[in-house]
Amino acid sequence: MSGEFPRAGFWRRFASLVYDTLAIIAFAMLTVVLYLFAVQGLISLDVISLNGAEDVSAFIQNSNLLSGIRTALLIIVSLVFFGYFWTKSGQTIGMRAWRLKVQTLEGNLISWPQSIIRSVSALLGLGNLVVLVDFKNKKALQDYISKTEVIALTKEENRRIYSELD
């Protein structure tokens, strides 16, 4: 543990992840709607055709390329969501609500490469289960792989971090 704050346990991490999942769902819905509009625009301009599909959504589902692009966009949205917040303040929306902060082992903000490694190695949140058996260190799989830690902040420190944001 670096610094004066203890590492966060499983339940606070889990609660934070639930909050962040709700935010990601909202961003994912917006992304899909914009993607549907973009594909519909290409159809309207006769760049592509529905090829007998009922609607744009069915057309995307039937196309490996278009459904692959949609999946890639959703992954990118998730990576950017976590990366932006982690590299800017160390806290996502859910982490701020539960007074958690991700940082390097030296106590600094994490980098974009660490953020991507951390996101991918989290295995959709399953990496947090390691905290349940790692009582001593309270580190998740993604903490070990990305050389980071999640700390539990006091109310005062959480407020201070929030007030320093642009």
N, CA and C of each residue as an Amber inpcrd file, in Angstrom:
protein
   498
   0.8520000  -1.1650000   0.0000000   0.0000000   0.0000000   0.0000000
   0.8960000   1.2260000   0.0000000   0.6120000   2.1500000  -0.8870000
   1.3920000   3.3800000  -0.9130000   0.5870000   4.5090000  -0.3070000
   1.2580000   5.3730000   0.4250000   0.5840000   6.5430000   0.9730000
  -0.2240000   6.2350000   2.2160000  -1.0870000   7.1540000   2.5530000
  -1.8310000   7.0890000   3.8080000  -3.1890000   6.4170000   3.7010000
  -3.6260000   6.0760000   2.4980000  -4.9660000   5.5170000   2.3250000
  -4.9000000   4.0090000   2.1190000  -5.8300000   3.2620000   2.7370000
  -5.8360000   1.8050000   2.5700000  -6.3560000   1.4100000   1.1890000
  -5.9900000   0.2190000   0.7740000  -6.5250000  -0.3020000  -0.4860000
  -7.9900000  -0.6810000  -0.2950000  -8.7320000  -0.5490000  -1.3750000
 -10.1780000  -0.8070000  -1.3380000 -10.4740000  -2.2980000  -1.3680000
 -11.4970000  -2.6800000  -0.6420000 -11.9420000  -4.0630000  -0.6250000
 -12.9020000  -4.3730000  -1.7680000 -13.3430000  -5.6100000  -1.7920000
 -14.1770000  -6.0990000  -2.8930000 -15.5040000  -5.3670000  -3.0090000
 -16.2400000  -5.2090000  -1.9040000 -17.6080000  -4.7020000  -1.9950000
 -17.6740000  -3.2580000  -2.4690000 -16.7390000  -2.4320000  -2.0500000
 -16.7240000  -1.0530000  -2.5460000 -16.3710000  -1.0340000  -4.0270000
 -15.4420000  -1.8730000  -4.4280000 -15.0980000  -1.9720000  -5.8520000
 -16.3180000  -2.4150000  -6.6520000 -17.0270000  -3.4100000  -6.1260000
 -18.2010000  -3.9390000  -6.8150000 -19.2820000  -2.8700000  -6.9560000
 -19.5610000  -2.1510000  -5.8720000 -20.5800000  -1.0920000  -5.9120000
 -20.1980000  -0.0210000  -6.9250000 -18.9420000   0.3360000  -6.9600000
 -18.4460000   1.3220000  -7.9200000 -18.6350000   0.8220000  -9.3540000
 -18.3480000  -0.4600000  -9.5620000 -18.4970000  -1.0480000 -10.8950000
 -19.9590000  -1.0400000 -11.3410000 -20.8820000  -1.2600000 -10.4190000
 -22.3130000  -1.2000000 -10.7600000 -22.6640000   0.2000000 -11.2560000
 -22.2330000   1.2320000 -10.5500000 -22.4850000   2.6120000 -10.9780000
 -21.9000000   2.8510000 -12.3680000 -20.6360000   2.4450000 -12.5470000
 -19.9730000   2.6860000 -13.8280000 -20.6300000   1.9080000 -14.9650000
 -21.1350000   0.7210000 -14.6610000 -21.8290000  -0.0680000 -15.6800000
 -23.0630000   0.6730000 -16.1750000 -23.7850000   1.3070000 -15.2750000
 -24.9610000   2.0870000 -15.6870000 -24.5540000   3.2470000 -16.6000000
 -23.4640000   3.9090000 -16.2810000 -22.9800000   5.0090000 -17.1310000
 -22.5370000   4.4810000 -18.4880000 -21.8420000   3.3490000 -18.4980000
 -21.3740000   2.7620000 -19.7620000 -22.5650000   2.3480000 -20.6270000
 -23.6060000   1.8100000 -20.0120000 -24.8020000   1.4290000 -20.7730000
 -25.3860000   2.6510000 -21.4730000 -25.4340000   3.7780000 -20.7780000
 -25.9540000   5.0040000 -21.3960000 -25.0910000   5.4220000 -22.5830000
 -23.7680000   5.3950000 -22.4160000 -22.8690000   5.7470000 -23.5230000
 -22.9810000   4.7380000 -24.6630000 -23.1550000   3.4640000 -24.3270000
 -23.2960000   2.4300000 -25.3510000 -24.5740000   2.6400000 -26.1570000
 -25.6580000   2.9790000 -25.4820000 -26.9190000   3.2330000 -26.1860000
 -26.7720000   4.4100000 -27.1410000 -26.1470000   5.4690000 -26.6810000
 -25.9200000   6.6320000 -27.5390000 -25.0540000   6.2600000 -28.7370000
 -24.0210000   5.4690000 -28.5020000 -23.1330000   5.0330000 -29.5810000
 -23.8940000   4.2260000 -30.6220000 -24.7210000   3.2980000 -30.1730000
 -25.4850000   2.4570000 -31.1040000 -26.4800000   3.2990000 -31.8990000
 -27.1450000   4.2370000 -31.2510000 -28.0940000   5.1080000 -31.9650000
 -27.3670000   5.9100000 -33.0420000 -26.2340000   6.4960000 -32.6960000
 -25.4640000   7.2620000 -33.6890000 -24.9810000   6.3660000 -34.8240000
 -24.5860000   5.1420000 -34.4900000 -24.1450000   4.1960000 -35.5130000
 -25.3070000   3.8180000 -36.4400000 -26.4850000   3.5870000 -35.8560000
 -27.6630000   3.2860000 -36.6840000 -27.9740000   4.4400000 -37.6350000
 -27.8950000   5.6690000 -37.1260000 -28.1180000   6.8440000 -37.9850000
 -27.0810000   6.9120000 -39.1050000 -25.8370000   6.6010000 -38.7890000
 -24.7740000   6.6490000 -39.8000000 -25.0200000   5.6120000 -40.8950000
 -25.3700000   4.3900000 -40.4960000 -25.6480000   3.3430000 -41.4870000
 -26.8900000   3.7050000 -42.2940000 -27.9230000   4.2290000 -41.6320000
 -29.1290000   4.6680000 -42.3450000 -28.7840000   5.7640000 -43.3470000
 -27.8920000   6.6600000 -42.9720000 -27.4490000   7.7160000 -43.8870000
 -26.7790000   7.1400000 -45.1200000 -25.9370000   6.1210000 -44.9260000
 -25.2780000   5.4750000 -46.0690000 -26.2970000   4.7830000 -46.9690000
 -27.3340000   4.2190000 -46.3730000 -28.4020000   3.5890000 -47.1610000
 -29.1670000   4.6560000 -47.9350000 -29.4780000   5.7600000 -47.2840000
 -30.2140000   6.8580000 -47.9370000 -29.4410000   7.4550000 -49.1020000
 -28.1220000   7.4610000 -48.9890000 -27.2730000   7.9970000 -50.0640000
 -26.9530000   6.9540000 -51.1300000 -27.5590000   5.7740000 -51.0060000
 -27.3340000   4.6550000 -51.9290000 -25.8810000   4.2050000 -51.9810000
 -25.1660000   4.4000000 -50.8860000 -23.7960000   3.8930000 -50.7910000
 -23.8350000   2.3990000 -50.5070000 -24.7910000   1.9860000 -49.6680000
 -25.0350000   0.5750000 -49.3970000 -26.5390000   0.3370000 -49.4890000
 -26.9350000  -0.9490000 -49.6100000 -28.3680000  -1.2490000 -49.6600000
 -28.7070000  -2.2890000 -48.6030000 -29.9710000  -2.3280000 -48.2340000
 -30.4250000  -3.2410000 -47.1860000 -30.3280000  -4.7150000 -47.5800000
 -30.2010000  -5.0020000 -48.8490000 -30.0950000  -6.3840000 -49.3320000
 -31.1930000  -7.2880000 -48.7700000 -32.4150000  -6.7890000 -48.7550000
 -33.5500000  -7.5910000 -48.3160000 -33.7940000  -7.6200000 -46.8220000
 -32.9730000  -6.9660000 -46.0490000 -33.1850000  -6.9420000 -44.5920000
 -34.4020000  -6.0840000 -44.2690000 -35.0900000  -6.4100000 -43.1750000
 -36.2910000  -5.6780000 -42.7580000 -36.0070000  -4.2230000 -42.4370000
 -34.9350000  -3.9990000 -41.7060000 -34.5930000  -2.6440000 -41.2730000
 -33.0790000  -2.5400000 -41.0700000 -32.6370000  -1.3730000 -40.6460000
 -31.2010000  -1.1270000 -40.4830000 -30.6060000  -2.0460000 -39.4230000
 -31.3170000  -2.2260000 -38.3230000 -30.8120000  -3.0680000 -37.2430000
 -30.6010000  -4.5080000 -37.7170000 -31.5710000  -5.0600000 -38.4350000
 -31.4400000  -6.4200000 -38.9730000 -30.3090000  -6.4880000 -39.9880000
 -30.1650000  -5.4370000 -40.7890000 -29.0900000  -5.3750000 -41.7780000
 -27.7260000  -5.4480000 -41.0910000 -27.5630000  -4.6970000 -40.0060000
 -26.2900000  -4.7060000 -39.2680000 -26.0520000  -6.0840000 -38.6590000
 -27.0930000  -6.6770000 -38.0690000 -26.9630000  -8.0030000 -37.4680000
 -26.5320000  -9.0550000 -38.4850000 -27.0220000  -8.9340000 -39.7220000
 -26.7130000  -9.9150000 -40.7630000 -25.3690000  -9.6780000 -41.4330000
 -24.7280000  -8.5780000 -41.1390000 -23.4420000  -8.2520000 -41.7550000
 -22.3210000  -8.4150000 -40.7350000 -21.4190000  -9.3550000 -41.0080000
 -20.2840000  -9.5490000 -40.1010000 -19.4590000  -8.2750000 -39.9660000
 -19.2680000  -7.5700000 -41.0730000 -18.4710000  -6.3460000 -41.0440000
 -19.1420000  -5.2710000 -40.1900000 -20.4210000  -5.0010000 -40.4560000
 -21.1150000  -3.9370000 -39.7270000 -21.3190000  -4.2720000 -38.2500000
 -21.6210000  -5.5250000 -37.9400000 -21.7660000  -5.8850000 -36.5230000
 -20.4060000  -5.8770000 -35.8310000 -19.3540000  -6.2120000 -36.5640000
 -17.9990000  -6.1260000 -36.0100000 -17.5960000  -4.6920000 -35.7140000
 -17.9640000  -3.7840000 -36.6140000 -17.6820000  -2.3570000 -36.3910000
 -18.4390000  -1.8670000 -35.1570000 -19.6960000  -2.2720000 -35.0320000
 -20.4900000  -1.8740000 -33.8610000 -19.8480000  -2.3810000 -32.5670000
 -19.4200000  -3.6270000 -32.5660000 -18.7620000  -4.1880000 -31.3840000
 -17.4730000  -3.4390000 -31.0650000 -16.6860000  -3.1500000 -32.0980000
 -15.4390000  -2.3990000 -31.8930000 -15.7250000  -1.0150000 -31.3150000
 -16.7620000  -0.3560000 -31.8070000 -17.1300000   0.9640000 -31.2770000
 -17.5080000   0.8880000 -29.7970000 -18.2390000  -0.1420000 -29.4300000
 -18.6500000  -0.2920000 -28.0330000 -17.4500000  -0.5630000 -27.1210000
 -16.5020000  -1.3450000 -27.6030000 -15.2790000  -1.5930000 -26.8300000
 -14.4840000  -0.3020000 -26.6800000 -14.3700000   0.4470000 -27.7660000
 -13.6370000   1.7190000 -27.7280000 -14.2970000   2.6920000 -26.7530000
 -15.6240000   2.7630000 -26.7720000 -16.3450000   3.6490000 -25.8460000
 -16.0200000   3.2780000 -24.3950000 -16.0000000   1.9900000 -24.0850000
 -15.6750000   1.5550000 -22.7220000 -14.2430000   1.9160000 -22.3440000
 -13.3040000   1.6540000 -23.2590000 -11.8980000   1.9720000 -22.9830000
 -11.6940000   3.4680000 -22.7920000 -12.3560000   4.2690000 -23.6180000
 -12.2290000   5.7270000 -23.5040000 -12.8820000   6.2190000 -22.2130000
 -14.0290000   5.6610000 -21.8540000 -14.6960000   6.0440000 -20.6030000
 -13.7490000   5.8690000 -19.4210000 -13.2480000   4.6530000 -19.2410000
 -12.3650000   4.3950000 -18.1080000 -11.0500000   5.1550000 -18.2460000
 -10.4760000   5.1310000 -19.4340000  -9.1980000   5.8100000 -19.6420000
  -9.2560000   7.2890000 -19.3530000 -10.2940000   7.9470000 -19.8140000
 -10.4220000   9.3880000 -19.5940000 -10.4550000   9.7040000 -18.0970000
 -11.3470000   9.0460000 -17.3830000 -11.4990000   9.3420000 -15.9570000
 -10.2720000   8.9250000 -15.1440000  -9.7310000   7.7390000 -15.4350000
  -8.5790000   7.2710000 -14.6660000  -7.3460000   8.1380000 -14.8810000
  -7.1300000   8.5950000 -16.1100000  -5.9330000   9.4070000 -16.3700000
  -6.1160000  10.8630000 -15.9570000  -7.3560000  11.3150000 -15.8580000
  -7.6070000  12.7180000 -15.4930000  -7.6210000  12.9300000 -13.9760000
  -8.3180000  12.0380000 -13.2560000  -8.4460000  12.2320000 -11.8070000
  -8.2290000  10.9600000 -10.9920000  -8.1460000   9.8100000 -11.6690000
  -8.0290000   8.5480000 -10.9480000  -9.3700000   7.9930000 -10.5090000
 -10.4540000   8.6980000 -10.8670000 -11.7790000   8.2850000 -10.4180000
 -12.7920000   8.3290000 -11.5540000 -13.5360000   7.2360000 -11.7090000
 -14.6940000   7.2430000 -12.5950000 -15.8710000   7.8120000 -11.8040000
 -17.0240000   7.8750000 -12.4360000 -18.2270000   8.3580000 -11.7570000
 -18.5510000   7.4760000 -10.5460000 -18.5160000   6.1730000 -10.7460000
 -18.7890000   5.2440000  -9.6500000 -17.7330000   5.2910000  -8.5620000
 -16.4820000   5.4360000  -8.9620000 -15.3990000   5.5060000  -7.9790000
 -15.5160000   6.7710000  -7.1310000 -15.9360000   7.8550000  -7.7410000
 -16.1120000   9.0980000  -6.9870000 -17.2210000   8.9200000  -5.9440000
 -18.3180000   8.2770000  -6.3480000 -19.4330000   8.0680000  -5.4200000
 -19.0290000   7.1780000  -4.2390000 -18.1530000   6.2140000  -4.4920000
 -17.7330000   5.2860000  -3.4370000 -16.3670000   5.6360000  -2.8510000
 -15.8690000   6.8250000  -3.1700000 -14.6090000   7.3520000  -2.6400000
 -13.4320000   6.4090000  -2.8860000 -13.3020000   5.9920000  -4.1320000
 -12.1830000   5.1510000  -4.5450000 -11.3280000   5.9110000  -5.5400000
 -10.0740000   5.5240000  -5.6300000  -9.1740000   6.1370000  -6.6080000
  -8.1910000   5.0810000  -7.0820000  -7.9720000   5.0240000  -8.3980000
  -6.9420000   4.1480000  -8.9430000  -5.6970000   4.9960000  -9.1580000
  -4.5500000   4.4120000  -8.8420000  -3.2940000   5.1360000  -8.9830000
  -2.1640000   4.1410000  -9.2170000  -1.0070000   4.6740000  -9.6010000
   0.1750000   3.8270000  -9.7160000   0.6130000   3.4370000  -8.3090000
   1.5200000   2.5030000  -8.2180000   2.0150000   2.0830000  -6.9090000
   2.7830000   3.2030000  -6.2110000   3.1970000   4.2010000  -6.9870000
   3.9020000   5.3610000  -6.4260000   2.9350000   6.4770000  -6.0300000
   1.6520000   6.3030000  -6.3030000   0.6520000   7.2900000  -5.9160000
   0.3170000   8.3170000  -6.9830000   0.7450000   8.0940000  -8.2280000
   0.4720000   9.0260000  -9.3280000  -0.7330000   8.5670000 -10.1450000
  -1.2360000   9.4740000 -10.9910000  -2.2930000   9.0930000 -11.9290000
  -1.7450000   8.0620000 -12.9050000  -2.6100000   7.1600000 -13.3510000
  -2.1450000   6.1370000 -14.2860000  -2.1010000   6.7010000 -15.7020000
  -1.3440000   6.0300000 -16.5630000  -1.1910000   6.4520000 -17.9570000
  -2.2520000   5.7730000 -18.8230000  -2.3650000   6.2480000 -20.0700000
  -3.3000000   5.6120000 -21.0090000  -2.9460000   4.1470000 -21.2420000
  -1.6560000   3.7970000 -21.4780000  -1.3500000   2.3660000 -21.6400000
  -1.7440000   1.5350000 -20.4100000  -1.4890000   2.0540000 -19.2100000
  -1.9010000   1.3370000 -18.0010000  -3.4220000   1.2030000 -17.9450000
  -4.1200000   2.2390000 -18.3650000  -5.5780000   2.2190000 -18.3620000
  -6.1150000   1.1240000 -19.2840000  -5.5370000   1.0340000 -20.4700000
  -5.9840000   0.0110000 -21.4270000  -5.6640000  -1.3840000 -20.9020000
  -4.4440000  -1.5640000 -20.3840000  -4.0610000  -2.8620000 -19.8130000
  -4.9990000  -3.2180000 -18.6630000  -5.2780000  -2.2530000 -17.8220000
  -6.1560000  -2.4550000 -16.6670000  -7.5640000  -2.8490000 -17.1110000
  -8.1040000  -2.1470000 -18.1090000  -9.4570000  -2.4340000 -18.5980000
  -9.5470000  -3.8250000 -19.2000000  -8.5900000  -4.1690000 -20.0430000
  -8.6220000  -5.4670000 -20.7200000  -8.4260000  -6.6070000 -19.7150000
  -7.5080000  -6.4290000 -18.7730000  -7.2260000  -7.5010000 -17.8170000
  -8.2830000  -7.6260000 -16.7190000  -9.1960000  -6.6570000 -16.6290000
 -10.2680000  -6.7400000 -15.6250000 -11.2670000  -7.8380000 -15.9580000
 -11.2810000  -8.2940000 -17.1980000 -12.1600000  -9.3860000 -17.6200000
 -13.6180000  -9.1210000 -17.2600000 -14.1100000  -7.9570000 -17.6620000
 -15.4920000  -7.5480000 -17.4080000 -15.8410000  -7.5390000 -15.9180000
 -14.8840000  -7.2030000 -15.0980000 -15.1090000  -7.1110000 -13.6580000
 -14.7430000  -8.3590000 -12.8850000 -14.5640000  -9.4800000 -13.5830000
 -14.2490000 -10.7320000 -12.8930000 -12.8790000 -10.6940000 -12.2280000
 -11.9850000  -9.8450000 -12.7270000 -10.6610000  -9.7070000 -12.1150000
 -10.7330000  -9.2340000 -10.6770000 -11.8370000  -8.5810000 -10.3180000
 -12.0130000  -8.1020000  -8.9450000 -12.2100000  -9.2390000  -7.9450000
 -12.5670000 -10.4190000  -8.4250000 -12.7620000 -11.5570000  -7.5230000
 -11.4680000 -11.9380000  -6.8100000 -10.3230000 -11.6110000  -7.4050000
  -9.0320000 -11.9070000  -6.7810000  -8.9240000 -11.2070000  -5.4240000
  -9.5610000 -10.0480000  -5.2830000  -9.5300000  -9.3080000  -4.0140000
 -10.1050000 -10.1590000  -2.8820000 -11.0620000 -11.0140000  -3.1940000
 -11.6900000 -11.8510000  -2.1710000 -10.7220000 -12.8610000  -1.5560000
  -9.7090000 -13.2750000  -2.3030000  -8.7380000 -14.2430000  -1.7840000
  -7.4020000 -13.5960000  -1.4340000  -7.1750000 -12.3940000  -1.8940000
  -5.9250000 -11.6840000  -1.6050000  -6.1550000 -10.7110000  -0.4420000
  -6.4400000 -11.2820000   0.7370000  -6.7810000 -10.4650000   1.9090000
  -5.6790000  -9.4800000   2.2790000  -4.4520000  -9.9350000   2.1770000
  -3.3280000  -9.1150000   2.6350000  -3.1250000  -7.8810000   1.7630000
  -3.0900000  -8.0720000   0.4470000  -2.7700000  -6.9730000  -0.4740000
  -3.9860000  -6.2320000  -1.0070000  -5.1630000  -6.8610000  -0.9730000
  -6.3960000  -6.2760000  -1.5280000  -6.1720000  -5.7480000  -2.9440000
  -5.6030000  -6.6090000  -3.7830000  -5.3710000  -6.2170000  -5.1730000
  -6.1170000  -7.1660000  -6.0970000  -6.6980000  -6.5990000  -7.1410000
  -7.4030000  -7.3830000  -8.1550000  -6.4150000  -7.8080000  -9.2380000
  -6.8540000  -8.7100000 -10.0980000  -6.0100000  -9.1720000 -11.1970000
  -5.4920000  -7.9970000 -12.0140000  -6.3780000  -7.0450000 -12.3430000
  -5.9720000  -5.9040000 -13.1530000  -4.9790000  -4.9960000 -12.4280000
  -5.0190000  -4.9740000 -11.1050000  -4.0450000  -4.1940000 -10.3370000
  -2.6480000  -4.7920000 -10.5090000  -2.5660000  -6.1100000 -10.3890000
  -1.2710000  -6.7740000 -10.5400000  -0.7110000  -6.5890000 -11.9430000
  -1.5510000  -6.8200000 -12.9470000  -1.0750000  -6.7740000 -14.3330000
  -0.6910000  -5.3580000 -14.7530000  -1.4570000  -4.3560000 -14.3340000
  -1.1840000  -2.9710000 -14.7550000  -0.3110000  -2.1910000 -13.7660000
   0.1070000  -2.8700000 -12.6980000   0.9490000  -2.2290000 -11.6740000
   0.2670000  -0.9860000 -11.0830000  -0.9780000  -1.1710000 -10.6760000
  -1.7780000  -0.0980000 -10.0850000  -2.3910000  -0.5960000  -8.7810000
  -3.0840000   0.2940000  -8.1060000  -3.8280000  -0.0680000  -6.9070000
  -5.0550000   0.8240000  -6.8120000  -6.0700000   0.3300000  -6.1200000
  -7.2740000   1.1200000  -5.8670000  -7.3160000   1.3920000  -4.3710000
  -7.3730000   2.6750000  -4.0300000  -7.3710000   3.0600000  -2.6240000
  -8.7320000   3.6170000  -2.2190000  -9.0300000   3.5070000  -0.9360000
 -10.2630000   4.0560000  -0.3640000  -9.9230000   5.4040000   0.2630000
 -10.5980000   6.4420000  -0.1970000 -10.3140000   7.8040000   0.2500000
 -11.2170000   8.2220000   1.4050000 -10.7600000   9.2160000   2.1350000
 -11.6220000   9.8520000   3.1280000 -12.5690000  10.7920000   2.3880000
 -13.6260000  11.2170000   3.0600000 -14.5500000  12.1770000   2.4440000
 -13.8220000  13.4600000   2.0680000 -12.9320000  13.9050000   2.9230000
 -12.2090000  15.1560000   2.6770000 -11.3140000  15.0450000   1.4480000
 -10.5770000  13.9460000   1.3320000  -9.6760000  13.7630000   0.1860000
 -10.4800000  13.6110000  -1.1000000 -11.5880000  12.9070000  -1.0340000
 -12.4470000  12.7530000  -2.2040000 -12.9560000  14.1210000  -2.6640000
 -13.3790000  14.9450000  -1.7200000 -13.8350000  16.3040000  -2.0300000
 -12.7100000  17.1400000  -2.6390000 -11.5020000  17.0080000  -2.0950000
 -10.3580000  17.7690000  -2.5850000 -10.0510000  17.4080000  -4.0390000
 -10.0380000  16.1220000  -4.3540000  -9.7650000  15.6810000  -5.7250000
 -10.8260000  16.2350000  -6.6660000 -12.0930000  16.1500000  -6.2590000
 -13.1920000  16.6290000  -7.0920000 -13.0960000  18.1340000  -7.3250000
 -12.7230000  18.8750000  -6.3010000 -12.6530000  20.3400000  -6.4350000
 -11.4860000  20.7890000  -7.3080000 -10.4740000  19.9410000  -7.4800000
  -9.3200000  20.3010000  -8.3050000  -9.5510000  20.0680000  -9.7970000
 -10.6440000  19.4040000 -10.1510000 -10.9240000  19.1410000 -11.5670000
 -11.2740000  20.4330000 -12.2810000 -10.9230000  20.4880000 -13.5470000
 -11.2070000  21.6950000 -14.3590000 -12.6750000  21.9430000 -14.5230000
